[in-house]
Every structure is written in structure tokens, then in C-alpha cells.
Amino acid sequence: MNQRIVAGIDGTTESVAASHWAAREALLRGAPLHLVHAEEWSAPPAIPAAGSDVRRRWTEALLHEARDELREEHPELEITTESIDGRPADSLVGVAASAGMLVLGSRGLGTLTGFFLGSVGMAVIQATERPVVLVRAAADATPHIHARHMDRDMVVGVDISRPCDALLAFAFDEASRRACTLRALHSWMLPPLVGSGSAYNPEVNAEITQSLNTGLDNMLKPWREKYPTVDMDAQVTSGHASQQLLETGSEAGLIVVGRRIRRSSIGAHIGPITHAILHHSTAPVAVIAHE
């Protein structure tokens, strides 16, 4: 059986959108869906537990309502629920460890709603090596006809200077499941201190672009051979990579970006391009951890 899809639930519009997106993804993969609410509600020993009991009843009702709504929409889908008492980021990372994907609702601008407050959402992305998908409360994230993802292209951002096999494996596999066009994008920029010298010459620019196109084609070749049915469009563009990805993916069904796995606790764990996409994309975004 395929690994289950986990969706975070907190009662907001964004988490409802995420749960419906996750349900469609679970059906696409032939996998069960697991709805999770994580919240630190344990009362200190000196404080009566009545408040915690109220929260537990509210959470139980929340999860059951979400489950019943999705079962009505997708009667063939296996759905389970779980309420976790503990630090949300740690709890979600723990649940995601055995999952094929973790799906969270997001308001955009880097702020995740409900129990994904402040840095919690980013902490989850940084800590787990499982795919994480962020879903906005947009029209393509809520229930729609045929109970499938909308028929739109996928976009994946590629850095040809470094290996990114896990990123491409996810992107090609997902595009194959969706039977959609996969657009691979590599962007480059001239160094800021180049000035107006020969690098701005159209012929030099053309040579650079051709070289990068060759590098991109070489990187994608084994994946094209492994997934011959995937309609592939590879592009090399000049400009800020995040801006190019946002423009190219503005109408996409899914934008796929990577983050490098860092074994050290020091330093940033999400690169500037992925961080910008998470802040500003209106399309669902999949973040794939890779070496």
C-alpha cells in the first residue's frame, strides 16, 4: 500500500482547502488519508483540567466533521483521524516521518494559520525530510467537479549546478500521475559587478543560454527516459529565480521547489528561492528535501 497522506486540520478555511487537496492527492496515489490536529493543551498540575477537556471535545468534533465531509465527497477514500497533545511542529514532524506527504494550509506571506503560528510551519519544513505541500484557500484548493486536481501544468525549479535527484523524482512521478505537462525551469543572472561589459553582448548571452540549456537537458535526460509519457518543457531564463518561478507558476497546479538537507543545526535550512516561493506563490507549493 502507498504511504498515507497526512493533512493538518485546525478549522480555518486554509486547512479545509488543504484537507480537500490532500484527499484528491490520496485518491491519485491510491493511499489512505490521515487528518491530524496538533496542539499543546496539557494543563500544568496545579491548574484544573477542565479547559483541556473542552479543547479535546472541540478537537474531536473538528476532526469528525472534516472526516465526514471528505467521506461524503470521496466515499471510496480511507480516512483516519488523530489528535496530538504536544508541540505542534514536533508532533507534525513525527507523524510525517511515516507518511508519503504532509499537507498544510497556508495564508501566504510565510504565516501558517491556526496551530501553525509564526515559525511553526517553517520549523516543520526544516525538520522533516518528507515532502511538504502548502495549500492556499484558493478556488483550485477547494472541492470541485470530478474530485480531481485541476488540469494545469506543474512547474519545478532546477539548479543544474548541483544534484537534485529527489526533487526531479517527485516532480516526474507527480506529473506522471496527473498526466500533465511538467515545466522545468532554470534561471541565471549576471554577477552584479559585471557592469556593461561583454557579458551583456547578445552573442555572449546566447552562448551562456545555450550552455545552460545543454546542462539542463543532460540533467533531465535520464528522467525523460524513465518517464517517457510525461510531456516535458525545459526552459532556461535570465533573471531572479524566484521571480521567474512565480511568474511561470502563477497558473500552475503545483510548484515544486527543493531545500538542501543540512546535517548541522547552524545556518539557514530553507534557501532564499524556496523561502520567496513560500511567501508569495498563490499556487500550491511542494517543498522537497534533498542532498
N, C-alpha and C positions, 0 to 999 in steps of 0.2 A: 504494500500500500504506500502511496506517496505520503510524504511528511505533511502533517496538518498545517493549515494556515491559521495564524493567531491574529486576532484583531482586538485592540484596546477599546474598551467601552466606558464612556463617562456621562452619557445622556445629552451631550451637546450635538448640534447639527453636524459638526465636523466628524464626530465619532460615529454618528449614524451613517454618514456618507462613507466613512472608512469601512464600516461593517458590511455595507452593501457591495462595495468594491471587493472586499475580501471574500464575500460569498461567491461572487462571479469568478474570482480567481480560483477558489477552491473547486468549483464545478469544472473550470477549464483544465485543472490538473487532476481531477478525479480524487481529490483529497478531502478529508473532513475539515470543518471549521471549528475553531475554539475561541469563544468570546471570553475576554478577561477584563475584570475590573481590579485595579491595584490601588490600595490606599492605606496609609498608615493611621489606623484608628484605635489601636490598643490604648486603653486608659491606664495612666500610672496607678500603682497600687492604692494610693491614698485618695483617688478620685472614683466615685461611683461609676459603674459600667453602663448606666442607662443610656448615655449618649452613644456609646459604641453599639449597643443593641439596636438603637434607632437606625444608625448608619448601616448596620448589617441587613436589616429588613428593607431599607431603601435600595441597597445594592442588589439584593436578591430579586426584588421587583424589577429593577432596571435590567438585569441580565435576562430574566424570564420574558420580559416584554420584547427585548431585542431579539431573542431567540425565536419567539412565536411569530414575530413579524417576518423574519427571514425564512422560517419554515413555510409560512403561507406563500411567500414569493417563490421559494425553491423547495418544494416538498420532497425532492429526491436527495437533498443535501443532509449529510450527517452533521449535527451541530451539538457541541457541548459547551458548558459554561464553567467559569471558575472565579471565585472571589478570593483575593490575596490580601492579607493584612501584613503590610511591610513597606519599606521604602520603595516607591513606585519604580524608579529606574532599575534598582537591583532585582525587583520582582519580575519586571518585564524581560530583563536580560536572561534571568533564569528560565522563564517559560520559553523564550525564543531559542534557547540552546538546542532543543529537540524539535524545532519547527522548521518547515521549509521556507517560511517567510513571516515577518511581523508587520502588520499594517496599523498605522496610527493616523488619527485625524489631526489636521493642522490648520490654523488660521492664517498661516503665512507669516512673513516677517520674522521667522525663526521662533515664534511663540506657539507652543502646542497647548491645546486647551485642556480644561478640567484638571485632572491629576497630572497632566504633562505640563506643569507650570515651569516658567523660567528655563533653567538649564537642564531640566529632566529629559526632555526629548533629545537634546544633543548628547546628553550623557548616555542614553540608550544606544544611539547610533555609534558613538565612540567605543562603547564597551562590547557590543555584540559583533560577531563575525558572520551572523546570518543576514540575508537580505532584509532591508527595512524599506517599506513603502509609505510615503506620506501622501495623504489624500486631502484635497480641499473640499469644501461644501459647495461644489460646482455642479452644473447640470449633468456632466458625464460621470459624476461620482455617485449620484443617487439612482434609485431604481428606474429602469427604462425598458422599452419593448424588447422582447426576445431574451431578457435576463442575461445579456452578454455585455462584454466591454464594447464600447462604441468602435465602429470600423474606422480607425485612424492609424496613421503611421506611428512607429516608435522611433525615438532618437537616442543614440548612445554617444557620449563624449569619449574620445580616444586620445591618449597620449602615446604617439608612436615611438617616443624615445625610451619608454620603459615597458616591460611586460605587463599585460593586463588580461591574462587568460580567464580568470574568474569572471571579470566584467563582461567579456565577449561571450563566454559560455552562457551566462544568464541571459544576455540580450538576444542571442541567436535562438536559444531554447524558447524564450518567451514569444519572440516573433514567429517561430515555427508553430507554436500552439495557437496563436492568434490568426495565423495566415495573413499577416500584414506586412507592409514594406518596412524594412529596417534601414534607417538612415544613420550612417556612421560619420561623425564629424570630428575633424582635427583642425584646430586653429593655431595660427602662429602670428607673432608680432615681431617687428624690427626692434632691436635694442633701443632704448630711449636716447642713447647718446650717439646714435649713428649720424644724426644731423641730416643734411640734404645731399649726402654723397652718392656714390654709385649704387648703393643698395636700393635707392629709390628709383633707379633706372628700370623702365618697364621690362627690358630684356633680362635684367638680373632677377627681378621679381618673378618673371615667368620661369626662369631656371630653378629658383628656390621652390616654387609651387610644384613644378614637375618632379623634383627630387622628393618632396614630401608626399606627393601622390603615389610615387613608386613605393615609398616606405609604408604608406597606408595600405596599398594593395597587397604588399608582401605580408603584412600583419594579418590581413583579413583572409588571405588565400586559403589557409587550412580550414577556417571556419566556413567559408563558402563551399568547400568540398564536403565538409561534414554535414552541412545543411543546404543541399542543392535546391530545395524547394523555396527557400527564403528569398524573397525579392529584395535585393541589396542595392543601396545607393550610397556610395562613398564620396565624401566631399572634403576638400581642403580649402579653408577660408583664412583670410587675414583679418586680424582684429582681436579684441579681448575674447578669450574663450568662453567666459560666462555669458557675455552679451550675445555671442554668436549662437550658443546653445539655447538661450532663452528665446531668441528670435526664431530659430529653426524649429524649436519645440513648442511654440506658442499655441499651435492647434494639434499637438501630438496626443496620442492616447497614453503615452508613458515616456518619460525622460529617464534614461539610465545613466548614472554617474558613479564614479568609484571613490573610494577612500583607501589610502595606503594603511596597512596594518602596522602599527608601531608597538614593538615589544617593550619600549621604555615608557614610563609614566610621565616623562618630561617632554614638553613640547606639544604643539597642536596635533590633534588626531583627525581633524577634518580639514582638507585642503581649501584654499581660498575659492577655487572654482565651484566645488561642491557646496561650500557654505553659501555662496551667492545664489546658486540654483535653489537651494532650500529656502532662502529668504524670499525669492521673487517669482518662482515658477507658479503659474496657475494650473498647469497640468500635474497629474500625479507624478511623483519622483521616486525612483528606486535607487537606494544607496547600496552599493556592493563593496564589501571589504575584500581587498586582495593584496597580495605581497607586492 
